[in-house]
Amino acid sequence: MKKIVVGGQLNKQAIEKLIKELGGNNVEVSVKSDLEAVMALKNNQADYYVGACETGSGGALAMALALLGRDKCVPLASPSKVMSSEEIVAEVNSGKIAFGFTSPSSANVLKVLVPALLNK
């Protein structure tokens, strides 16, 4: 069972619902403030962090970047670019644990991200 915390600034409940749909009984999802979500990850109470904002990195990943470091975080989508499925899987396999994306890209990103996290 993978534990995923949802932080960021936008559509937290919609993201939570989609992760549950995609992960089924293999995920436990909780919605928290950015600080609470990152601290859960830092304290080994969660395995992964996801968050959405307008840019995919600012409000989605700022707290994660500050507390976890750049080597653990990656923006998967910005207003001008969404990573390919192969790039998303490569980021998961490289050890990233905090993922940011834009709100409009949420469904497309999560359809790739959640299975990649479950297979890790």
Buried (B, 14 or more C-beta within 10 A) or exposed (E): EBBBBBBBBBBBEBBBEBBBEBBEEEBBBBBBEBEBBBBBBBEEEBBBBBBBBBBBBBBBBBBBBEBBEEEBBBBBBBEEEBBEBEBBBBBBEEEBBBBBBBBBBBEBBBBBBBBBBBEE
